[in-house]
Amino acid sequence: MASKRRSNTRISEKTGKNNDTNSSRGHTIPTISEKILSRASGTDALAGDFVLADIDCAMAHDGTSVLALKAFTEMGANRVWNRDRIVIPFDHIIPSNKETTSELHRKVREWVRKQGIPNFFDIGEGICHQIIAERFARPGMLIVGADSHSCTYGALGAFGTGIGATEMAEVFASGKLWFRVPQSIRITVDGTLGGMVSAKDVTLHIIGRIGSGGATYNAVEYYGETISDLSISGRMTLCNMSVEMGAKAGIVPPDEKTFGFLKDRPHSVYADPDASYMDELFFDVTDLEPQVALPHAVDNVQPVGDVEGTPVDQVFIGSCTNGRFEDLKVAADILNGKKVCVRTVVAPASRSVLIEAVDAGVVSTLLSAGAVILPPGCGPCLGAHQGVLGEGEVCLSTANRNFKGRMGTGGFVYLASPETAAATALSGEITDPRGID
């Protein structure tokens, strides 16, 4: 059996807890995901089992609700199973960019009114994942979203996962969905992060080591002193990008920070102390440098020093990965009293984030530095109508994906932290934020 290793340059080898361990019916030591799916299905759900589970919360945004309600109608459904458990935010193409989009928005609004769904969030309220985290998610919930980054909710101890629009139509109609219970990977991250190094750098480092398919259809549980030190915002960044290594879900066990964020939504689900994992990986990030993912793959990750000096045409700070208050504030702290030299676009993750940023003077600082503030929403991340790149243009983005065509068919996207983004906006080229005065 290979020994487990701790390293900041490589991940551990397999521990010998392979796929057969969790799928055995003799397995009685459940992970967080197995406990949540057991509760939701009313069965002893073990990795590899297929279970029909009750959904606690279902979300579809303006980009996917159109397809979901079309499938809902085509299957002959008339009424949703539980209007209070359905959340419909408009966040992807807001405000509408053309008449076709406006007509699709109108159809969804009409359907929402007809169904009497109270949890509808129109333009400007924020990104779907931020809204779910702020208002609905709590530990132990089974939450599905018609968006791949629904794994964000694992930052609050929930099992959040993305599903397709047709699957969402089935959920709207029945409140149930079939799942194959995933194998679980335990990732332990230790070490104190240095100045100007944050959760995004940890996330990119892990993805760069594991690879874009290294956790395919696995549930990832995050442990260690570094994870405990992260804020809820940082944990959301971590869990948000779990899908970028193929994970079905990413989960941070709840602690006092979680309960403080949730306030009146307390609950908890934990893995048993000797829970069986298909693999256990260890990272030491004590000496971690700021990280950058190069075009056109999220796992093409290098230290910022290896790409420093690369010219950029645009900087984007925002998205469901890094559009929260602490992300905007750290950027404002770096830009305070200075001027950006490339177009810099900032999109707050929600209305509440924007209000907090206004009240704290963060927005004023960003505007004075020359940044452009967009309405709360996805902004340039999906390349639909805000911040689209021209042929050959380069963007340093705090979002979660840099695939070719993501922000314009001929653009090049580098992914990094808000700290690196702000430093880059000042210089016009990818810059190590640790060198900023």
C-alpha positions as CSV (number, residue, x, y, z in Angstrom):
1,M,0.0,0.0,0.0
2,A,1.4,3.4,-0.9
3,S,1.9,5.8,2.0
4,K,0.1,9.0,2.3
5,R,2.2,12.1,1.7
6,R,1.9,15.8,2.5
7,S,3.4,18.1,-0.1
8,N,2.9,21.5,-1.7
9,T,4.2,20.3,-5.0
10,R,2.4,17.0,-5.4
11,I,-0.7,15.3,-4.1
12,S,-0.7,12.1,-2.1
13,E,-0.8,8.7,-3.8
14,K,-3.8,6.4,-3.4
15,T,-4.4,5.2,0.1
16,G,-5.7,1.9,-0.9
17,K,-9.3,2.7,-0.1
18,N,-10.5,1.9,-3.5
19,N,-13.8,1.9,-5.2
20,D,-14.8,-1.5,-3.9
21,T,-14.6,-0.4,-0.3
22,N,-17.6,2.0,-0.4
23,S,-19.7,-0.1,-2.7
24,S,-19.7,-3.1,-0.4
25,R,-23.0,-3.7,1.4
26,G,-21.0,-4.4,4.5
27,H,-19.9,-0.7,4.6
28,T,-21.3,1.0,7.7
29,I,-19.2,4.1,8.0
30,P,-20.8,6.8,5.9
31,T,-19.4,10.0,4.4
32,I,-21.4,13.3,4.4
33,S,-22.8,12.6,0.9
34,E,-24.0,9.1,1.9
35,K,-25.7,10.5,5.0
36,I,-27.5,13.2,3.1
37,L,-28.6,10.9,0.3
38,S,-29.7,8.3,2.9
39,R,-31.9,10.8,4.6
40,A,-33.3,12.2,1.3
41,S,-34.0,8.7,-0.1
42,G,-35.2,7.0,3.2
43,T,-32.6,4.2,2.5
44,D,-29.2,3.1,3.6
45,A,-27.5,4.8,0.6
46,L,-24.0,3.7,0.0
47,A,-21.6,4.7,-2.8
48,G,-22.5,3.1,-6.1
49,D,-26.2,2.6,-5.1
50,F,-29.0,4.1,-7.2
51,V,-31.5,6.0,-5.0
52,L,-34.7,8.0,-5.6
53,A,-34.3,11.0,-3.4
54,D,-36.6,13.8,-2.3
55,I,-35.3,17.2,-3.3
56,D,-35.1,20.0,-0.6
57,C,-34.6,22.9,-3.0
58,A,-34.5,23.2,-6.8
59,M,-33.1,26.1,-8.7
60,A,-33.2,27.1,-12.4
61,H,-32.0,30.5,-13.7
62,D,-33.1,32.5,-16.8
63,G,-30.8,30.5,-19.0
64,T,-32.1,27.1,-18.0
65,S,-35.6,27.7,-16.7
66,V,-36.9,28.3,-20.2
67,L,-35.9,24.7,-21.2
68,A,-37.1,23.3,-17.9
69,L,-40.6,24.7,-18.2
70,K,-40.8,23.7,-21.8
71,A,-40.0,20.1,-20.8
72,F,-42.4,20.4,-17.9
73,T,-45.2,21.3,-20.2
74,E,-44.4,18.6,-22.8
75,M,-44.5,15.9,-20.2
76,G,-48.0,16.9,-19.4
77,A,-47.4,18.4,-16.0
78,N,-49.7,21.1,-14.8
79,R,-48.6,22.1,-11.3
80,V,-45.2,22.0,-9.6
81,W,-44.8,19.7,-6.7
82,N,-44.0,22.3,-4.1
83,R,-43.9,26.0,-5.1
84,D,-42.0,27.0,-1.9
85,R,-39.0,24.8,-2.7
86,I,-38.4,26.1,-6.2
87,V,-36.1,29.1,-6.8
88,I,-36.0,31.0,-10.1
89,P,-33.3,33.8,-10.3
90,F,-32.6,35.9,-13.4
91,D,-28.8,36.4,-13.5
92,H,-27.2,35.3,-16.8
93,I,-28.4,37.8,-19.4
94,I,-29.6,40.7,-17.3
95,P,-30.8,43.3,-18.2
96,S,-32.0,41.7,-21.4
97,N,-29.8,42.3,-24.4
98,K,-32.3,41.9,-27.2
99,E,-36.0,41.2,-27.9
100,T,-35.5,37.4,-28.2
101,T,-34.1,37.3,-24.6
102,S,-36.9,39.6,-23.4
103,E,-39.5,37.3,-24.8
104,L,-37.9,34.3,-23.1
105,H,-37.8,36.2,-19.8
106,R,-41.5,37.2,-20.3
107,K,-42.5,33.5,-20.7
108,V,-40.7,32.5,-17.5
109,R,-42.2,35.4,-15.5
110,E,-45.6,34.4,-16.8
111,W,-45.0,30.7,-15.8
112,V,-43.8,31.8,-12.3
113,R,-46.9,33.8,-11.7
114,K,-49.2,31.0,-13.0
115,Q,-47.5,28.5,-10.6
116,G,-47.5,30.9,-7.7
117,I,-43.8,30.5,-7.1
118,P,-42.8,33.0,-4.4
119,N,-39.0,32.6,-4.7
120,F,-38.6,34.5,-8.0
121,F,-35.7,36.9,-8.2
122,D,-35.8,39.3,-11.1
123,I,-32.9,41.2,-12.7
124,G,-30.5,42.8,-10.3
125,E,-31.0,40.5,-7.3
126,G,-27.9,38.6,-8.0
127,I,-26.3,35.3,-9.2
128,C,-28.4,32.2,-8.5
129,H,-25.7,30.5,-6.4
130,Q,-25.2,33.6,-4.2
131,I,-28.9,33.9,-3.7
132,I,-29.3,30.2,-2.7
133,A,-26.4,30.6,-0.2
134,E,-27.7,33.8,1.3
135,R,-31.3,32.7,1.7
136,F,-32.0,29.0,1.3
137,A,-29.0,26.6,1.8
138,R,-28.2,24.9,5.0
139,P,-26.2,21.9,6.1
140,G,-27.6,18.5,5.2
141,M,-29.9,19.7,2.4
142,L,-30.1,18.1,-1.0
143,I,-30.1,21.0,-3.5
144,V,-30.2,20.6,-7.2
145,G,-29.6,23.5,-9.7
146,A,-29.9,23.6,-13.4
147,D,-26.4,25.0,-13.5
148,S,-23.1,23.1,-13.1
149,H,-21.8,25.3,-10.3
150,S,-24.6,24.4,-7.9
151,C,-21.8,22.6,-6.0
152,T,-21.2,26.0,-4.4
153,Y,-23.8,25.2,-1.7
154,G,-21.4,22.6,-0.2
155,A,-19.6,25.5,1.4
156,L,-22.5,25.5,3.9
157,G,-22.5,21.7,4.3
158,A,-25.2,20.9,1.8
159,F,-25.0,18.4,-1.1
160,G,-25.4,20.7,-4.0
161,T,-25.1,19.5,-7.6
162,G,-25.9,20.5,-11.1
163,I,-28.5,18.8,-13.3
164,G,-29.9,19.2,-16.8
165,A,-33.0,21.2,-17.7
166,T,-35.0,18.1,-18.5
167,E,-34.1,16.6,-15.2
168,M,-35.2,19.8,-13.6
169,A,-38.6,19.5,-15.2
170,E,-39.0,16.1,-13.6
171,V,-38.0,17.7,-10.2
172,F,-40.5,20.5,-10.7
173,A,-43.2,17.9,-11.4
174,S,-42.4,15.3,-8.7
175,G,-39.9,16.7,-6.3
176,K,-37.8,13.6,-6.7
177,L,-34.7,12.6,-8.8
178,W,-32.6,9.4,-9.2
179,F,-29.0,9.6,-8.1
180,R,-26.1,7.2,-8.2
181,V,-24.5,7.8,-4.8
182,P,-21.0,9.1,-5.5
183,Q,-17.7,7.8,-4.1
184,S,-16.1,10.3,-1.8
185,I,-12.6,11.8,-1.8
186,R,-11.2,13.4,1.3
187,I,-8.9,16.4,0.7
188,T,-6.9,17.8,3.6
189,V,-5.3,21.2,3.2
190,D,-2.9,22.5,5.8
191,G,-0.7,25.5,6.2
192,T,-1.1,29.3,6.6
193,L,-1.6,31.2,3.5
194,G,0.8,34.1,2.8
195,G,-0.1,37.6,2.1
196,M,-2.0,38.2,-1.2
197,V,-2.7,34.4,-1.5
198,S,-6.3,33.4,-1.0
199,A,-8.9,30.7,-1.5
200,K,-8.9,31.0,-5.3
201,D,-5.2,30.2,-5.4
202,V,-5.8,27.1,-3.2
203,T,-8.6,26.1,-5.5
204,L,-6.6,26.5,-8.7
205,H,-3.6,24.7,-7.1
206,I,-5.8,21.7,-6.2
207,I,-7.4,21.5,-9.7
208,G,-4.0,21.9,-11.3
209,R,-2.7,18.9,-9.4
210,I,-5.8,16.7,-9.6
211,G,-6.7,17.5,-13.2
212,S,-10.0,18.4,-14.8
213,G,-11.2,14.8,-14.7
214,G,-9.5,13.7,-11.5
215,A,-12.6,13.7,-9.3
216,T,-15.3,12.8,-12.0
217,Y,-18.6,12.0,-10.3
218,N,-17.0,11.9,-6.9
219,A,-18.1,13.9,-3.9
220,V,-15.1,15.9,-2.4
221,E,-14.9,16.7,1.3
222,Y,-12.5,19.4,2.4
223,Y,-10.7,19.3,5.7
224,G,-7.6,20.8,7.3
225,E,-6.5,24.0,9.1
226,T,-6.4,26.0,5.9
227,I,-10.0,25.2,5.1
228,S,-11.0,26.0,8.7
229,D,-9.3,29.4,8.4
230,L,-11.2,30.2,5.2
231,S,-14.2,32.5,5.4
232,I,-17.5,31.3,4.1
233,S,-16.8,33.3,1.0
234,G,-13.5,31.5,0.5
235,R,-15.2,28.2,1.0
236,M,-17.8,29.1,-1.6
237,T,-14.9,29.7,-4.0
238,L,-13.5,26.3,-3.2
239,C,-16.7,24.4,-3.5
240,N,-17.8,26.4,-6.6
241,M,-14.9,25.1,-8.6
242,S,-15.1,21.5,-7.4
243,V,-17.0,20.7,-10.7
244,E,-13.9,21.9,-12.6
245,M,-12.2,18.7,-11.5
246,G,-15.3,16.7,-12.4
247,A,-16.8,16.4,-8.9
248,K,-20.5,15.8,-8.4
249,A,-20.3,17.8,-5.2
250,G,-17.8,19.6,-3.0
251,I,-18.5,19.9,0.8
252,V,-16.9,21.7,3.7
253,P,-18.2,20.2,7.1
254,P,-20.1,22.9,9.0
255,D,-18.4,24.7,11.9
256,E,-19.0,27.9,13.9
257,K,-18.3,30.1,10.9
258,T,-21.1,28.2,9.1
259,F,-23.5,28.6,11.9
260,G,-22.7,32.3,12.2
261,F,-23.4,32.8,8.5
262,L,-26.6,30.9,8.6
263,K,-28.0,32.5,11.8
264,D,-31.6,31.1,11.8
265,R,-30.8,28.1,9.5
266,P,-28.9,25.8,11.9
267,H,-28.4,22.1,11.2
268,S,-25.4,19.8,10.7
269,V,-24.3,16.6,9.0
270,Y,-20.9,15.2,9.4
271,A,-19.0,12.1,8.1
272,D,-18.3,9.5,10.7
273,P,-14.8,9.7,12.2
274,D,-13.7,6.5,10.3
275,A,-15.7,7.1,7.1
276,S,-14.4,5.2,4.1
277,Y,-13.1,7.3,1.2
278,M,-12.0,6.1,-2.2
279,D,-8.9,8.3,-1.8
280,E,-7.4,10.7,0.6
281,L,-5.2,13.6,-0.7
282,F,-3.1,16.0,1.3
283,F,-1.8,19.5,0.4
284,D,0.5,21.8,2.3
285,V,0.0,25.4,1.0
286,T,2.4,27.2,3.4
287,D,4.6,28.4,0.6
288,L,1.9,28.6,-2.1
289,E,2.3,31.4,-4.6
290,P,-0.6,33.1,-6.4
291,Q,-1.8,30.8,-9.1
292,V,-3.0,31.4,-12.7
293,A,-4.9,29.0,-15.0
294,L,-3.8,29.5,-18.6
295,P,-6.0,29.3,-21.7
296,H,-7.9,27.2,-22.6
297,A,-8.1,24.7,-19.6
298,V,-8.9,25.3,-16.0
299,D,-6.3,22.7,-14.9
300,N,-3.5,24.3,-16.9
301,V,-2.3,26.0,-13.7
302,Q,1.0,27.7,-13.1
303,P,2.5,30.0,-10.4
304,V,1.9,33.7,-11.3
305,G,5.7,34.2,-11.7
306,D,5.7,31.9,-14.8
307,V,3.2,34.1,-16.7
308,E,4.0,37.5,-15.2
309,G,4.3,40.2,-17.8
310,T,1.6,38.7,-20.1
311,P,-0.3,41.7,-21.6
312,V,-4.0,41.8,-21.0
313,D,-6.8,43.9,-22.5
314,Q,-9.4,43.4,-19.8
315,V,-9.7,42.4,-16.2
316,F,-12.9,40.9,-14.8
317,I,-13.7,40.8,-11.0
318,G,-16.9,39.0,-10.1
319,S,-18.9,35.8,-10.9
320,C,-20.3,33.1,-8.6
321,T,-16.6,32.3,-7.8
322,N,-15.3,35.7,-6.7
323,G,-18.0,38.3,-6.7
324,R,-18.6,38.5,-3.0
325,F,-17.9,41.5,-0.7
326,E,-14.5,40.3,0.5
327,D,-13.4,39.8,-3.2
328,L,-14.5,43.4,-4.1
329,K,-12.9,44.8,-0.9
330,V,-9.5,43.2,-1.4
331,A,-9.5,44.5,-5.0
332,A,-10.5,48.0,-3.8
333,D,-7.7,48.0,-1.2
334,I,-5.2,47.3,-3.9
335,L,-6.6,49.9,-6.3
336,N,-7.2,52.6,-3.6
337,G,-5.7,55.9,-4.8
338,K,-4.5,54.4,-8.0
339,K,-5.8,54.1,-11.6
340,V,-6.3,51.0,-13.7
341,C,-4.7,51.1,-17.2
342,V,-6.9,48.5,-18.9
343,R,-10.7,48.2,-18.9
344,T,-11.7,46.7,-15.6
345,V,-15.2,45.3,-15.1
346,V,-16.6,44.4,-11.7
347,A,-19.9,42.5,-11.1
348,P,-21.1,42.1,-7.5
349,A,-22.6,38.6,-6.8
350,S,-25.8,40.0,-5.4
351,R,-27.7,43.1,-4.5
352,S,-26.8,42.6,-0.8
353,V,-23.1,42.4,-1.8
354,L,-23.5,45.6,-3.8
355,I,-25.2,47.4,-0.9
356,E,-22.5,46.3,1.5
357,A,-19.8,47.4,-0.9
358,V,-21.5,50.8,-1.4
359,D,-21.9,51.3,2.4
360,A,-18.3,50.4,3.0
361,G,-17.0,52.8,0.3
362,V,-15.7,49.9,-1.8
363,V,-17.7,50.9,-4.9
364,S,-16.5,54.5,-4.6
365,T,-12.9,53.3,-4.5
366,L,-13.3,51.0,-7.5
367,L,-15.1,53.7,-9.5
368,S,-12.4,56.3,-8.6
369,A,-9.8,53.8,-9.8
370,G,-11.5,53.6,-13.2
371,A,-13.4,50.3,-12.9
372,V,-16.9,49.8,-14.3
373,I,-19.6,48.4,-12.0
374,L,-22.1,46.1,-13.6
375,P,-25.5,45.1,-12.1
376,P,-25.4,42.1,-9.8
377,G,-25.2,39.0,-12.0
378,C,-23.0,36.8,-14.0
379,G,-21.6,39.6,-16.1
380,P,-18.8,38.7,-18.6
381,C,-18.3,35.2,-17.2
382,L,-20.6,33.6,-19.8
383,G,-19.7,35.9,-22.7
384,A,-23.3,36.7,-23.6
385,H,-23.5,40.4,-23.7
386,Q,-21.2,42.1,-21.1
387,G,-17.5,42.3,-21.4
388,V,-17.2,40.1,-24.5
389,L,-13.7,39.9,-25.9
390,G,-12.6,40.8,-29.4
391,E,-10.5,38.6,-31.6
392,G,-7.2,37.9,-30.0
393,E,-8.0,39.9,-26.8
394,V,-6.8,38.7,-23.4
395,C,-8.8,38.8,-20.1
396,L,-7.6,38.1,-16.6
397,S,-10.7,36.8,-14.9
398,T,-11.7,35.8,-11.4
399,A,-14.4,33.5,-12.8
400,N,-14.3,29.7,-13.0
401,R,-13.9,28.8,-16.6
402,N,-11.5,29.8,-19.4
403,F,-12.6,27.5,-22.2
404,K,-12.1,28.7,-25.8
405,G,-15.1,30.9,-26.7
406,R,-16.1,31.4,-23.0
407,M,-15.9,35.2,-23.3
408,G,-15.8,35.6,-27.0
409,T,-14.9,33.3,-29.8
410,G,-11.5,34.7,-30.4
411,G,-10.5,35.6,-26.8
412,F,-8.0,34.2,-24.3
413,V,-9.0,33.9,-20.7
414,Y,-6.6,33.5,-17.7
415,L,-8.1,32.7,-14.3
416,A,-6.8,34.1,-11.1
417,S,-7.7,35.6,-7.7
418,P,-9.1,39.0,-7.0
419,E,-5.7,40.1,-5.7
420,T,-4.0,39.1,-8.9
421,A,-6.8,40.6,-10.9
422,A,-6.5,44.0,-9.2
423,A,-2.7,44.0,-9.5
424,T,-3.0,43.2,-13.2
425,A,-5.5,46.0,-13.8
426,L,-2.9,48.5,-12.5
427,S,-0.1,47.3,-14.7
428,G,-1.9,46.1,-17.8
429,E,-0.1,42.8,-17.7
430,I,-0.4,39.7,-15.4
431,T,1.2,40.8,-12.1
432,D,2.1,39.1,-8.9
433,P,0.0,41.0,-6.3
434,R,2.7,40.4,-3.6
435,G,4.8,43.1,-5.3
436,I,2.2,45.8,-5.2
437,D,3.0,48.7,-2.8
